[in-house]
Amino acid sequence: MTSVLLYTNPASAAVLQASDFRAAGMNVLEVVEDRHKLVQCVVQHAPDVLVCALAETDEAHGAGDAFFSITRAIAESAPCAVLVFTHDESAERIVQATASGVHAYVVNGYASQRLPSLVRVAQARFAHERALQQSLADVSGRLEERKVVDRAKAILMRARAFSDDDAFRLLRTASMHSNQRLGQVSQYIIHSAHFAEGVNRAGQLRMLSQRLVKLYLLQLLQPPGDAARPHRLLFEASVQRIDANLALLDKNFSKYKFGDVLGQTAITWTRLKHALQANPTAREMALVDDLAEQLLEEAERLTSALESEGAIAPLQVLNTAGRQRMLSQRFAKYALLGVLGGPVLAARGNAGMATTRTAFEQAQHYLNNLPLSTPDIRRALEAAKLGWQHTLAGADHAQRADGQAQLALASEELLGVFEQLSATYESSMQMLMG
């Protein structure tokens, strides 16, 4: 039995009779007289057909426009077949009705014997419209899935140097093994790559907060001239790198979820940058280092938030490897602070070296014992072991100029190892495919 919801008002009640619909074998769910309740009633009853009668007074006073805004709302929220009886035969109103979710618009044509056929016409047009919408949605869905697959292929081709065919075969194999659609597998890869890049970039901010102070200290400890120039160039490149990373993170990640921590990180970075650009003296380095520590804490929160939001296990490995970059620079920074002069900086440097060394070696033990390994990763970990020994040796002689030079070189080489290792983890198949 076809269910109908009737909309009428006192001025049109004589046109629309519930008894006519019941006599035609239809189930009248309710007769609504207040158009403001129409959407609510359609949602509540979910009729097969909504039958409406527009009174001449409605049409004369512009209520027809308000009525058609209601039928549009129904089409969006609770779609059903809509049959309208009216006295308005204007072409403009017919076009408006057709564009507003009305499936049968009957002018001066109400008759009880015609109701079954008119209701069927409205239902048939509604069914045809829904089929077209579904077909369009299917086509759009396939197009969107193809775009997602192409993006995933591009990620694999860039990360693993695959050909287009190899990347597609890998996606198809993963789809079959996981019993997921190709688009779902591709979306996972896009999600993984997105957050892996975010964790890596935010992790670089941690490292750069410490590297900047290290490089500035090396400039202070070096006599003016060519000897300090390499440190100055690396310092300037690090400043540019922080600016670029903050801009990329702000562009690529949700301001709703990460805006607060990103904003605070940017504010602290601005303060640190201004402090360093003011050419602080050795006596002022404790205050500069305090700002660097604040930037480190905020970058740490940002990195952890991205890892948590990404919610894929390999991000922890990437985060740990990325954190080793920071610890390598932090250790060198503290070694240089300890020789800059003054008991306060010396105490800070000695305590910082001890805690940083412990943290670095614990994390290195974790990375060395991971099942996630390839020949490239094993070679990088061996290089990291050797680089750490050289860094420790440089720190032991940091009071001397040759020790400072060794520390500067070894810490930069160790940083390079962990930059490469982090990039390897970021583009690994375990990271991208899960």
TORKOL-4160 file (C-alpha; in steps of 0.2 Angstrom, whole numbers, padded with zeros to 4 digits, m for minus):
434
<pt num="1" X="0000" Y="0000" Z="0000"/>
<pt num="2" X="0007" Y="0017" Z="m0005"/>
<pt num="3" X="0009" Y="0029" Z="0010"/>
<pt num="4" X="0005" Y="0047" Z="0007"/>
<pt num="5" X="0008" Y="0063" Z="0018"/>
<pt num="6" X="m0004" Y="0077" Z="0013"/>
<pt num="7" X="0000" Y="0095" Z="0014"/>
<pt num="8" X="m0014" Y="0108" Z="0013"/>
<pt num="9" X="m0021" Y="0123" Z="0022"/>
<pt num="10" X="m0038" Y="0130" Z="0025"/>
<pt num="11" X="m0038" Y="0139" Z="0009"/>
<pt num="12" X="m0035" Y="0124" Z="m0001"/>
<pt num="13" X="m0043" Y="0110" Z="0009"/>
<pt num="14" X="m0058" Y="0109" Z="m0002"/>
<pt num="15" X="m0046" Y="0104" Z="m0016"/>
<pt num="16" X="m0036" Y="0090" Z="m0007"/>
<pt num="17" X="m0047" Y="0077" Z="0002"/>
<pt num="18" X="m0039" Y="0063" Z="0012"/>
<pt num="19" X="m0054" Y="0053" Z="0009"/>
<pt num="20" X="m0051" Y="0052" Z="m0010"/>
<pt num="21" X="m0033" Y="0045" Z="m0006"/>
<pt num="22" X="m0040" Y="0032" Z="0006"/>
<pt num="23" X="m0053" Y="0027" Z="m0007"/>
<pt num="24" X="m0040" Y="0025" Z="m0020"/>
<pt num="25" X="m0031" Y="0012" Z="m0008"/>
<pt num="26" X="m0018" Y="0023" Z="m0001"/>
<pt num="27" X="m0012" Y="0025" Z="0017"/>
<pt num="28" X="m0014" Y="0043" Z="0023"/>
<pt num="29" X="m0001" Y="0045" Z="0036"/>
<pt num="30" X="m0006" Y="0063" Z="0041"/>
<pt num="31" X="m0013" Y="0079" Z="0035"/>
<pt num="32" X="m0001" Y="0094" Z="0038"/>
<pt num="33" X="m0008" Y="0112" Z="0038"/>
<pt num="34" X="0008" Y="0121" Z="0044"/>
<pt num="35" X="0021" Y="0122" Z="0030"/>
<pt num="36" X="0034" Y="0125" Z="0044"/>
<pt num="37" X="0031" Y="0108" Z="0050"/>
<pt num="38" X="0032" Y="0099" Z="0034"/>
<pt num="39" X="0050" Y="0094" Z="0034"/>
<pt num="40" X="0049" Y="0087" Z="0051"/>
<pt num="41" X="0033" Y="0077" Z="0047"/>
<pt num="42" X="0042" Y="0070" Z="0031"/>
<pt num="43" X="0057" Y="0065" Z="0041"/>
<pt num="44" X="0046" Y="0057" Z="0055"/>
<pt num="45" X="0034" Y="0047" Z="0043"/>
<pt num="46" X="0045" Y="0044" Z="0028"/>
<pt num="47" X="0030" Y="0043" Z="0016"/>
<pt num="48" X="0031" Y="0036" Z="m0002"/>
<pt num="49" X="0023" Y="0051" Z="m0009"/>
<pt num="50" X="0021" Y="0069" Z="m0002"/>
<pt num="51" X="0005" Y="0077" Z="m0010"/>
<pt num="52" X="0003" Y="0095" Z="m0008"/>
<pt num="53" X="m0010" Y="0108" Z="m0013"/>
<pt num="54" X="m0005" Y="0126" Z="m0015"/>
<pt num="55" X="m0019" Y="0139" Z="m0012"/>
<pt num="56" X="m0021" Y="0154" Z="m0023"/>
<pt num="57" X="m0018" Y="0165" Z="m0008"/>
<pt num="58" X="m0001" Y="0156" Z="m0006"/>
<pt num="59" X="0004" Y="0160" Z="m0024"/>
<pt num="60" X="m0003" Y="0177" Z="m0024"/>
<pt num="61" X="0008" Y="0182" Z="m0008"/>
<pt num="62" X="0024" Y="0174" Z="m0013"/>
<pt num="63" X="0022" Y="0159" Z="m0002"/>
<pt num="64" X="0026" Y="0148" Z="m0016"/>
<pt num="65" X="0044" Y="0153" Z="m0015"/>
<pt num="66" X="0045" Y="0148" Z="0003"/>
<pt num="67" X="0036" Y="0131" Z="m0001"/>
<pt num="68" X="0049" Y="0127" Z="m0015"/>
<pt num="69" X="0063" Y="0130" Z="m0003"/>
<pt num="70" X="0055" Y="0117" Z="0009"/>
<pt num="71" X="0054" Y="0104" Z="m0005"/>
<pt num="72" X="0072" Y="0107" Z="m0009"/>
<pt num="73" X="0076" Y="0104" Z="0009"/>
<pt num="74" X="0066" Y="0088" Z="0009"/>
<pt num="75" X="0075" Y="0082" Z="m0007"/>
<pt num="76" X="0092" Y="0084" Z="0002"/>
<pt num="77" X="0087" Y="0077" Z="0019"/>
<pt num="78" X="0073" Y="0065" Z="0017"/>
<pt num="79" X="0070" Y="0062" Z="m0002"/>
<pt num="80" X="0053" Y="0056" Z="m0008"/>
<pt num="81" X="0041" Y="0058" Z="m0023"/>
<pt num="82" X="0032" Y="0075" Z="m0022"/>
<pt num="83" X="0016" Y="0078" Z="m0031"/>
<pt num="84" X="0009" Y="0096" Z="m0031"/>
<pt num="85" X="m0008" Y="0102" Z="m0036"/>
<pt num="86" X="m0009" Y="0121" Z="m0040"/>
<pt num="87" X="m0018" Y="0134" Z="m0050"/>
<pt num="88" X="m0002" Y="0143" Z="m0055"/>
<pt num="89" X="0002" Y="0139" Z="m0074"/>
<pt num="90" X="0016" Y="0151" Z="m0076"/>
<pt num="91" X="0031" Y="0143" Z="m0085"/>
<pt num="92" X="0043" Y="0151" Z="m0072"/>
<pt num="93" X="0034" Y="0142" Z="m0058"/>
<pt num="94" X="0035" Y="0126" Z="m0067"/>
<pt num="95" X="0053" Y="0127" Z="m0070"/>
<pt num="96" X="0056" Y="0132" Z="m0052"/>
<pt num="97" X="0045" Y="0117" Z="m0046"/>
<pt num="98" X="0055" Y="0105" Z="m0057"/>
<pt num="99" X="0072" Y="0112" Z="m0050"/>
<pt num="100" X="0065" Y="0110" Z="m0032"/>
<pt num="101" X="0062" Y="0092" Z="m0030"/>
<pt num="102" X="0044" Y="0091" Z="m0037"/>
<pt num="103" X="0041" Y="0076" Z="m0048"/>
<pt num="104" X="0023" Y="0080" Z="m0054"/>
<pt num="105" X="0016" Y="0097" Z="m0055"/>
<pt num="106" X="m0003" Y="0097" Z="m0059"/>
<pt num="107" X="m0011" Y="0113" Z="m0064"/>
<pt num="108" X="m0030" Y="0114" Z="m0061"/>
<pt num="109" X="m0031" Y="0095" Z="m0063"/>
<pt num="110" X="m0036" Y="0088" Z="m0046"/>
<pt num="111" X="m0049" Y="0074" Z="m0048"/>
<pt num="112" X="m0051" Y="0059" Z="m0037"/>
<pt num="113" X="m0051" Y="0046" Z="m0052"/>
<pt num="114" X="m0034" Y="0053" Z="m0058"/>
<pt num="115" X="m0025" Y="0051" Z="m0041"/>
<pt num="116" X="m0018" Y="0034" Z="m0043"/>
<pt num="117" X="m0011" Y="0038" Z="m0060"/>
<pt num="118" X="m0004" Y="0054" Z="m0054"/>
<pt num="119" X="0004" Y="0046" Z="m0039"/>
<pt num="120" X="0012" Y="0033" Z="m0050"/>
<pt num="121" X="0019" Y="0046" Z="m0061"/>
<pt num="122" X="0027" Y="0055" Z="m0047"/>
<pt num="123" X="0034" Y="0039" Z="m0040"/>
<pt num="124" X="0041" Y="0034" Z="m0057"/>
<pt num="125" X="0050" Y="0050" Z="m0060"/>
<pt num="126" X="0056" Y="0050" Z="m0042"/>
<pt num="127" X="0063" Y="0032" Z="m0045"/>
<pt num="128" X="0071" Y="0038" Z="m0062"/>
<pt num="129" X="0079" Y="0053" Z="m0053"/>
<pt num="130" X="0086" Y="0042" Z="m0039"/>
<pt num="131" X="0093" Y="0030" Z="m0052"/>
<pt num="132" X="0102" Y="0044" Z="m0062"/>
<pt num="133" X="0109" Y="0051" Z="m0045"/>
<pt num="134" X="0115" Y="0034" Z="m0040"/>
<pt num="135" X="0123" Y="0032" Z="m0058"/>
<pt num="136" X="0131" Y="0049" Z="m0057"/>
<pt num="137" X="0138" Y="0045" Z="m0039"/>
<pt num="138" X="0145" Y="0028" Z="m0045"/>
<pt num="139" X="0154" Y="0037" Z="m0060"/>
<pt num="140" X="0160" Y="0051" Z="m0048"/>
<pt num="141" X="0166" Y="0037" Z="m0036"/>
<pt num="142" X="0175" Y="0028" Z="m0049"/>
<pt num="143" X="0183" Y="0044" Z="m0055"/>
<pt num="144" X="0188" Y="0049" Z="m0037"/>
<pt num="145" X="0195" Y="0031" Z="m0034"/>
<pt num="146" X="0205" Y="0032" Z="m0049"/>
<pt num="147" X="0213" Y="0049" Z="m0043"/>
<pt num="148" X="0217" Y="0041" Z="m0026"/>
<pt num="149" X="0225" Y="0026" Z="m0035"/>
<pt num="150" X="0235" Y="0038" Z="m0046"/>
<pt num="151" X="0241" Y="0048" Z="m0030"/>
<pt num="152" X="0246" Y="0032" Z="m0021"/>
<pt num="153" X="0255" Y="0026" Z="m0037"/>
<pt num="154" X="0265" Y="0042" Z="m0038"/>
<pt num="155" X="0270" Y="0040" Z="m0019"/>
<pt num="156" X="0276" Y="0023" Z="m0022"/>
<pt num="157" X="0285" Y="0028" Z="m0038"/>
<pt num="158" X="0294" Y="0042" Z="m0029"/>
<pt num="159" X="0298" Y="0033" Z="m0013"/>
<pt num="160" X="0303" Y="0016" Z="m0020"/>
<pt num="161" X="0308" Y="0021" Z="m0038"/>
<pt num="162" X="0294" Y="0009" Z="m0045"/>
<pt num="163" X="0288" Y="0010" Z="m0063"/>
<pt num="164" X="0269" Y="0014" Z="m0065"/>
<pt num="165" X="0265" Y="m0004" Z="m0069"/>
<pt num="166" X="0275" Y="m0010" Z="m0054"/>
<pt num="167" X="0266" Y="0002" Z="m0042"/>
<pt num="168" X="0249" Y="m0003" Z="m0049"/>
<pt num="169" X="0253" Y="m0022" Z="m0047"/>
<pt num="170" X="0259" Y="m0019" Z="m0029"/>
<pt num="171" X="0242" Y="m0010" Z="m0025"/>
<pt num="172" X="0232" Y="m0023" Z="m0034"/>
<pt num="173" X="0241" Y="m0037" Z="m0024"/>
<pt num="174" X="0239" Y="m0028" Z="m0008"/>
<pt num="175" X="0220" Y="m0026" Z="m0012"/>
<pt num="176" X="0218" Y="m0044" Z="m0015"/>
<pt num="177" X="0228" Y="m0050" Z="0001"/>
<pt num="178" X="0219" Y="m0037" Z="0012"/>
<pt num="179" X="0202" Y="m0040" Z="0004"/>
<pt num="180" X="0200" Y="m0021" Z="0002"/>
<pt num="181" X="0195" Y="m0011" Z="m0013"/>
<pt num="182" X="0210" Y="m0004" Z="m0023"/>
<pt num="183" X="0204" Y="0014" Z="m0017"/>
<pt num="184" X="0205" Y="0009" Z="0001"/>
<pt num="185" X="0223" Y="0002" Z="0000"/>
<pt num="186" X="0228" Y="0018" Z="m0010"/>
<pt num="187" X="0220" Y="0029" Z="0003"/>
<pt num="188" X="0229" Y="0021" Z="0017"/>
<pt num="189" X="0246" Y="0024" Z="0008"/>
<pt num="190" X="0241" Y="0042" Z="0005"/>
<pt num="191" X="0237" Y="0044" Z="0024"/>
<pt num="192" X="0253" Y="0035" Z="0029"/>
<pt num="193" X="0264" Y="0046" Z="0018"/>
<pt num="194" X="0255" Y="0061" Z="0023"/>
<pt num="195" X="0258" Y="0059" Z="0042"/>
<pt num="196" X="0275" Y="0051" Z="0039"/>
<pt num="197" X="0280" Y="0067" Z="0031"/>
<pt num="198" X="0272" Y="0077" Z="0045"/>
<pt num="199" X="0281" Y="0068" Z="0058"/>
<pt num="200" X="0297" Y="0069" Z="0049"/>
<pt num="201" X="0296" Y="0088" Z="0046"/>
<pt num="202" X="0290" Y="0092" Z="0064"/>
<pt num="203" X="0304" Y="0081" Z="0070"/>
<pt num="204" X="0316" Y="0091" Z="0060"/>
<pt num="205" X="0310" Y="0106" Z="0070"/>
<pt num="206" X="0316" Y="0098" Z="0086"/>
<pt num="207" X="0333" Y="0095" Z="0079"/>
<pt num="208" X="0335" Y="0112" Z="0071"/>
<pt num="209" X="0331" Y="0120" Z="0088"/>
<pt num="210" X="0347" Y="0112" Z="0095"/>
<pt num="211" X="0357" Y="0114" Z="0079"/>
<pt num="212" X="0355" Y="0132" Z="0078"/>
<pt num="213" X="0362" Y="0135" Z="0096"/>
<pt num="214" X="0376" Y="0123" Z="0092"/>
<pt num="215" X="0381" Y="0132" Z="0076"/>
<pt num="216" X="0380" Y="0149" Z="0085"/>
<pt num="217" X="0391" Y="0143" Z="0099"/>
<pt num="218" X="0404" Y="0137" Z="0086"/>
<pt num="219" X="0404" Y="0154" Z="0079"/>
<pt num="220" X="0406" Y="0162" Z="0096"/>
<pt num="221" X="0421" Y="0150" Z="0100"/>
<pt num="222" X="0429" Y="0153" Z="0083"/>
<pt num="223" X="0440" Y="0168" Z="0079"/>
<pt num="224" X="0431" Y="0180" Z="0067"/>
<pt num="225" X="0435" Y="0176" Z="0049"/>
<pt num="226" X="0435" Y="0161" Z="0037"/>
<pt num="227" X="0435" Y="0148" Z="0051"/>
<pt num="228" X="0418" Y="0153" Z="0056"/>
<pt num="229" X="0410" Y="0154" Z="0039"/>
<pt num="230" X="0405" Y="0136" Z="0037"/>
<pt num="231" X="0395" Y="0137" Z="0053"/>
<pt num="232" X="0387" Y="0153" Z="0048"/>
<pt num="233" X="0381" Y="0146" Z="0032"/>
<pt num="234" X="0374" Y="0131" Z="0040"/>
<pt num="235" X="0366" Y="0142" Z="0053"/>
<pt num="236" X="0358" Y="0152" Z="0039"/>
<pt num="237" X="0352" Y="0137" Z="0030"/>
<pt num="238" X="0344" Y="0130" Z="0047"/>
<pt num="239" X="0334" Y="0146" Z="0049"/>
<pt num="240" X="0327" Y="0145" Z="0032"/>
<pt num="241" X="0323" Y="0126" Z="0035"/>
<pt num="242" X="0313" Y="0130" Z="0050"/>
<pt num="243" X="0303" Y="0144" Z="0041"/>
<pt num="244" X="0300" Y="0131" Z="0027"/>
<pt num="245" X="0295" Y="0117" Z="0038"/>
<pt num="246" X="0283" Y="0128" Z="0048"/>
<pt num="247" X="0275" Y="0134" Z="0032"/>
<pt num="248" X="0273" Y="0117" Z="0025"/>
<pt num="249" X="0265" Y="0110" Z="0041"/>
<pt num="250" X="0253" Y="0125" Z="0042"/>
<pt num="251" X="0248" Y="0122" Z="0024"/>
<pt num="252" X="0246" Y="0103" Z="0025"/>
<pt num="253" X="0238" Y="0099" Z="0042"/>
<pt num="254" X="0221" Y="0103" Z="0049"/>
<pt num="255" X="0221" Y="0120" Z="0058"/>
<pt num="256" X="0207" Y="0113" Z="0069"/>
<pt num="257" X="0217" Y="0099" Z="0076"/>
<pt num="258" X="0235" Y="0106" Z="0075"/>
<pt num="259" X="0233" Y="0125" Z="0074"/>
<pt num="260" X="0236" Y="0129" Z="0092"/>
<pt num="261" X="0252" Y="0119" Z="0094"/>
<pt num="262" X="0258" Y="0125" Z="0077"/>
<pt num="263" X="0254" Y="0143" Z="0081"/>
<pt num="264" X="0263" Y="0142" Z="0098"/>
<pt num="265" X="0278" Y="0134" Z="0089"/>
<pt num="266" X="0279" Y="0148" Z="0076"/>
<pt num="267" X="0278" Y="0161" Z="0090"/>
<pt num="268" X="0292" Y="0154" Z="0100"/>
<pt num="269" X="0302" Y="0152" Z="0084"/>
<pt num="270" X="0300" Y="0170" Z="0080"/>
<pt num="271" X="0306" Y="0175" Z="0097"/>
<pt num="272" X="0321" Y="0163" Z="0096"/>
<pt num="273" X="0325" Y="0170" Z="0078"/>
<pt num="274" X="0325" Y="0188" Z="0084"/>
<pt num="275" X="0336" Y="0183" Z="0099"/>
<pt num="276" X="0349" Y="0175" Z="0088"/>
<pt num="277" X="0348" Y="0189" Z="0075"/>
<pt num="278" X="0353" Y="0201" Z="0089"/>
<pt num="279" X="0370" Y="0193" Z="0090"/>
<pt num="280" X="0369" Y="0188" Z="0108"/>
<pt num="281" X="0386" Y="0187" Z="0118"/>
<pt num="282" X="0392" Y="0172" Z="0128"/>
<pt num="283" X="0384" Y="0179" Z="0144"/>
<pt num="284" X="0367" Y="0180" Z="0135"/>
<pt num="285" X="0367" Y="0162" Z="0128"/>
<pt num="286" X="0358" Y="0154" Z="0143"/>
<pt num="287" X="0343" Y="0165" Z="0139"/>
<pt num="288" X="0344" Y="0160" Z="0120"/>
<pt num="289" X="0346" Y="0142" Z="0125"/>
<pt num="290" X="0330" Y="0143" Z="0136"/>
<pt num="291" X="0320" Y="0149" Z="0120"/>
<pt num="292" X="0328" Y="0134" Z="0110"/>
<pt num="293" X="0322" Y="0122" Z="0124"/>
<pt num="294" X="0305" Y="0130" Z="0123"/>
<pt num="295" X="0305" Y="0128" Z="0104"/>
<pt num="296" X="0310" Y="0110" Z="0107"/>
<pt num="297" X="0296" Y="0106" Z="0119"/>
<pt num="298" X="0283" Y="0113" Z="0107"/>
<pt num="299" X="0290" Y="0104" Z="0092"/>
<pt num="300" X="0290" Y="0088" Z="0103"/>
<pt num="301" X="0271" Y="0091" Z="0106"/>
<pt num="302" X="0268" Y="0094" Z="0088"/>
<pt num="303" X="0277" Y="0078" Z="0083"/>
<pt num="304" X="0268" Y="0067" Z="0096"/>
<pt num="305" X="0251" Y="0074" Z="0090"/>
<pt num="306" X="0255" Y="0070" Z="0072"/>
<pt num="307" X="0261" Y="0053" Z="0077"/>
<pt num="308" X="0245" Y="0050" Z="0087"/>
<pt num="309" X="0233" Y="0057" Z="0074"/>
<pt num="310" X="0242" Y="0046" Z="0060"/>
<pt num="311" X="0238" Y="0031" Z="0071"/>
<pt num="312" X="0250" Y="0019" Z="0061"/>
<pt num="313" X="0263" Y="0009" Z="0071"/>
<pt num="314" X="0279" Y="0013" Z="0060"/>
<pt num="315" X="0277" Y="0031" Z="0064"/>
<pt num="316" X="0284" Y="0027" Z="0081"/>
<pt num="317" X="0300" Y="0021" Z="0073"/>
<pt num="318" X="0301" Y="0036" Z="0062"/>
<pt num="319" X="0299" Y="0047" Z="0077"/>
<pt num="320" X="0312" Y="0039" Z="0087"/>
<pt num="321" X="0325" Y="0039" Z="0072"/>
<pt num="322" X="0320" Y="0057" Z="0069"/>
<pt num="323" X="0323" Y="0061" Z="0088"/>
<pt num="324" X="0341" Y="0054" Z="0087"/>
<pt num="325" X="0344" Y="0069" Z="0075"/>
<pt num="326" X="0339" Y="0081" Z="0089"/>
<pt num="327" X="0349" Y="0072" Z="0102"/>
<pt num="328" X="0365" Y="0072" Z="0091"/>
<pt num="329" X="0364" Y="0091" Z="0090"/>
<pt num="330" X="0358" Y="0093" Z="0108"/>
<pt num="331" X="0373" Y="0083" Z="0115"/>
<pt num="332" X="0385" Y="0094" Z="0104"/>
<pt num="333" X="0377" Y="0110" Z="0110"/>
<pt num="334" X="0379" Y="0105" Z="0128"/>
<pt num="335" X="0397" Y="0101" Z="0126"/>
<pt num="336" X="0400" Y="0118" Z="0118"/>
<pt num="337" X="0390" Y="0127" Z="0132"/>
<pt num="338" X="0401" Y="0118" Z="0145"/>
<pt num="339" X="0417" Y="0126" Z="0138"/>
<pt num="340" X="0409" Y="0144" Z="0134"/>
<pt num="341" X="0413" Y="0150" Z="0151"/>
<pt num="342" X="0405" Y="0153" Z="0168"/>
<pt num="343" X="0399" Y="0140" Z="0181"/>
<pt num="344" X="0380" Y="0142" Z="0176"/>
<pt num="345" X="0383" Y="0137" Z="0158"/>
<pt num="346" X="0396" Y="0124" Z="0163"/>
<pt num="347" X="0384" Y="0115" Z="0175"/>
<pt num="348" X="0370" Y="0116" Z="0162"/>
<pt num="349" X="0382" Y="0109" Z="0149"/>
<pt num="350" X="0388" Y="0094" Z="0160"/>
<pt num="351" X="0370" Y="0089" Z="0166"/>
<pt num="352" X="0363" Y="0091" Z="0148"/>
<pt num="353" X="0377" Y="0080" Z="0141"/>
<pt num="354" X="0374" Y="0066" Z="0153"/>
<pt num="355" X="0355" Y="0065" Z="0151"/>
<pt num="356" X="0356" Y="0067" Z="0132"/>
<pt num="357" X="0369" Y="0053" Z="0131"/>
<pt num="358" X="0358" Y="0041" Z="0140"/>
<pt num="359" X="0343" Y="0046" Z="0130"/>
<pt num="360" X="0353" Y="0044" Z="0113"/>
<pt num="361" X="0360" Y="0027" Z="0118"/>
<pt num="362" X="0344" Y="0020" Z="0124"/>
<pt num="363" X="0335" Y="0025" Z="0108"/>
<pt num="364" X="0350" Y="0018" Z="0098"/>
<pt num="365" X="0348" Y="0001" Z="0107"/>
<pt num="366" X="0329" Y="0001" Z="0102"/>
<pt num="367" X="0333" Y="0005" Z="0084"/>
<pt num="368" X="0346" Y="m0008" Z="0083"/>
<pt num="369" X="0334" Y="m0022" Z="0089"/>
<pt num="370" X="0320" Y="m0018" Z="0078"/>
<pt num="371" X="0313" Y="m0032" Z="0066"/>
<pt num="372" X="0310" Y="m0018" Z="0053"/>
<pt num="373" X="0327" Y="m0019" Z="0044"/>
<pt num="374" X="0334" Y="m0018" Z="0027"/>
<pt num="375" X="0353" Y="m0018" Z="0021"/>
<pt num="376" X="0351" Y="0001" Z="0019"/>
<pt num="377" X="0345" Y="0003" Z="0037"/>
<pt num="378" X="0358" Y="m0009" Z="0044"/>
<pt num="379" X="0372" Y="0001" Z="0036"/>
<pt num="380" X="0365" Y="0017" Z="0042"/>
<pt num="381" X="0364" Y="0010" Z="0060"/>
<pt num="382" X="0382" Y="0005" Z="0059"/>
<pt num="383" X="0387" Y="0022" Z="0052"/>
<pt num="384" X="0377" Y="0030" Z="0067"/>
<pt num="385" X="0387" Y="0019" Z="0079"/>
<pt num="386" X="0404" Y="0025" Z="0072"/>
<pt num="387" X="0398" Y="0043" Z="0071"/>
<pt num="388" X="0392" Y="0043" Z="0089"/>
<pt num="389" X="0409" Y="0037" Z="0095"/>
<pt num="390" X="0417" Y="0051" Z="0085"/>
<pt num="391" X="0405" Y="0064" Z="0093"/>
<pt num="392" X="0409" Y="0058" Z="0110"/>
<pt num="393" X="0428" Y="0059" Z="0106"/>
<pt num="394" X="0426" Y="0077" Z="0100"/>
<pt num="395" X="0416" Y="0081" Z="0116"/>
<pt num="396" X="0430" Y="0074" Z="0127"/>
<pt num="397" X="0442" Y="0087" Z="0119"/>
<pt num="398" X="0429" Y="0102" Z="0117"/>
<pt num="399" X="0441" Y="0113" Z="0128"/>
<pt num="400" X="0453" Y="0113" Z="0113"/>
<pt num="401" X="0450" Y="0121" Z="0096"/>
<pt num="402" X="0454" Y="0104" Z="0087"/>
<pt num="403" X="0441" Y="0095" Z="0099"/>
<pt num="404" X="0428" Y="0108" Z="0094"/>
<pt num="405" X="0432" Y="0105" Z="0076"/>
<pt num="406" X="0430" Y="0087" Z="0078"/>
<pt num="407" X="0414" Y="0089" Z="0087"/>
<pt num="408" X="0407" Y="0100" Z="0074"/>
<pt num="409" X="0412" Y="0088" Z="0060"/>
<pt num="410" X="0406" Y="0072" Z="0069"/>
<pt num="411" X="0389" Y="0079" Z="0075"/>
<pt num="412" X="0385" Y="0085" Z="0057"/>
<pt num="413" X="0390" Y="0068" Z="0050"/>
<pt num="414" X="0380" Y="0060" Z="0063"/>
<pt num="415" X="0365" Y="0071" Z="0059"/>
<pt num="416" X="0367" Y="0066" Z="0040"/>
<pt num="417" X="0366" Y="0048" Z="0045"/>
<pt num="418" X="0350" Y="0050" Z="0054"/>
<pt num="419" X="0343" Y="0062" Z="0041"/>
<pt num="420" X="0345" Y="0048" Z="0028"/>
<pt num="421" X="0339" Y="0035" Z="0041"/>
<pt num="422" X="0323" Y="0045" Z="0044"/>
<pt num="423" X="0320" Y="0047" Z="0025"/>
<pt num="424" X="0322" Y="0028" Z="0023"/>
<pt num="425" X="0310" Y="0024" Z="0037"/>
<pt num="426" X="0298" Y="0037" Z="0030"/>
<pt num="427" X="0298" Y="0029" Z="0012"/>
<pt num="428" X="0299" Y="0011" Z="0018"/>
<pt num="429" X="0286" Y="m0002" Z="0012"/>
<pt num="430" X="0282" Y="m0005" Z="0031"/>
<pt num="431" X="0277" Y="0013" Z="0033"/>
<pt num="432" X="0267" Y="0015" Z="0017"/>
<pt num="433" X="0259" Y="m0002" Z="0016"/>
<pt num="434" X="0257" Y="m0006" Z="0035"/>
